[in-house]
Amino acid sequence: QPELEESGGGSVQAGDSLRLSCQGSPSSPMTMRALAWFRQTPGKEREAVAGISPSGAASFYADSVKGRFTISRETGQRILYLQMRSLKPEDTALYYCATKRKYYGSIDWDRAEEYDTWGQGTQVTVSS
């Protein structure tokens, strides 16, 4: 069983909504870790989308998704969500969830190299 497993991706029209989920395995320490969603398209670097603190009290967003996406986690549960609204074709990508051991707030939430555990990804395709 993978430590992190994403689900909820799909093919939608521009303006639609999707909710991605990331389920941690029973052995995953994700309840005590900062979590994040990244996305990647072929030929491009992995891009940070949203991050959340271990407690869930603080969240961070890329400018491109602010006001449209919401990251959340269930306290004490091994699950992470990304609610995506008003989707655009440029949101098309493979979406990954990730965890990191150390939390420094907004300083490095968007640095992929700081995350040590990744899921396999779920594809989101938005057509115009």
C-alpha positions in Angstrom: 0.0 0.0 0.0 1.5 3.4 -1.0 2.0 5.8 1.9 0.0 8.5 0.1 -2.7 7.9 -2.5 -4.5 10.6 -4.4 -7.9 10.3 -5.9 -10.7 12.4 -7.4 -9.1 13.6 -10.6 -11.0 13.5 -13.9 -11.9 15.3 -17.1 -14.2 18.4 -16.6 -15.2 21.5 -18.4 -13.9 25.0 -17.7 -15.8 26.4 -14.8 -16.5 23.1 -13.2 -15.4 21.9 -9.7 -13.5 18.9 -8.5 -12.3 17.7 -5.1 -9.1 15.8 -4.8 -8.4 13.5 -1.9 -5.1 12.2 -0.5 -5.4 9.2 1.8 -2.5 8.2 4.0 -1.7 4.6 4.8 -2.1 3.5 8.5 1.7 3.8 8.9 1.9 7.3 7.5 2.9 10.1 9.9 0.9 12.7 7.9 -1.2 13.6 10.8 1.8 15.3 12.4 3.2 16.8 9.2 2.8 19.7 6.9 1.1 18.7 3.7 0.8 20.1 0.2 -0.6 19.7 -3.2 1.7 20.1 -6.3 1.0 19.7 -9.9 3.0 19.0 -13.0 2.6 19.0 -16.7 4.9 17.3 -19.2 8.1 19.2 -19.8 7.6 21.5 -16.8 8.8 21.6 -13.2 6.5 20.5 -10.4 4.5 23.5 -9.2 3.3 24.1 -5.7 -0.5 24.6 -5.6 -1.4 24.7 -1.9 0.0 23.9 1.5 -1.3 23.4 5.0 0.3 23.4 8.4 0.3 20.2 10.7 -2.6 21.6 12.7 -4.5 22.9 9.7 -4.6 26.4 11.1 -2.5 27.9 8.4 -2.7 27.4 4.6 -0.9 28.7 1.7 -1.7 29.1 -2.0 -0.1 29.8 -5.3 -1.3 33.1 -6.8 -2.7 31.2 -9.7 -5.2 29.4 -7.6 -6.0 31.8 -4.8 -9.7 32.3 -4.4 -10.5 29.2 -6.4 -8.8 26.3 -4.6 -9.1 25.4 -0.9 -6.8 23.0 0.9 -8.1 21.2 4.0 -7.3 18.3 6.3 -9.3 16.4 8.8 -7.7 16.8 12.3 -6.1 13.6 13.5 -7.1 11.8 10.3 -4.8 10.7 7.5 -6.6 12.6 4.7 -6.0 15.8 2.8 -8.3 17.5 0.4 -8.1 20.0 -2.4 -11.4 21.6 -3.4 -11.0 23.1 -6.8 -13.6 25.6 -8.2 -13.8 27.6 -11.4 -11.4 25.3 -13.1 -9.5 26.6 -16.1 -7.7 24.7 -18.9 -4.4 25.9 -17.4 -5.2 23.9 -14.3 -4.8 20.7 -16.4 -2.0 18.7 -14.8 -1.1 15.6 -12.7 -1.7 16.5 -9.1 0.4 15.1 -6.3 0.1 15.3 -2.5 3.2 15.4 -0.4 4.4 15.6 3.2 7.4 17.2 4.8 8.9 16.5 8.2 9.8 20.1 9.2 7.4 23.0 9.1 8.6 26.6 8.7 5.3 28.2 7.9 5.2 30.2 4.7 9.0 30.2 4.2 9.3 27.0 2.2 5.9 25.5 1.7 6.3 25.7 -2.0 9.7 24.1 -2.4 9.3 20.6 -3.7 12.7 19.6 -2.5 11.6 20.0 1.1 9.0 17.2 0.8 10.1 13.7 1.3 7.0 11.6 0.6 4.9 11.8 -2.5 1.9 10.1 -3.9 1.6 8.7 -7.4 -0.6 11.6 -8.7 -4.1 12.0 -10.0 -4.8 13.5 -13.4 -7.0 16.6 -13.8 -8.0 17.6 -17.3 -10.0 20.8 -17.9 -11.3 21.5 -21.4 -12.5 24.8 -22.7 
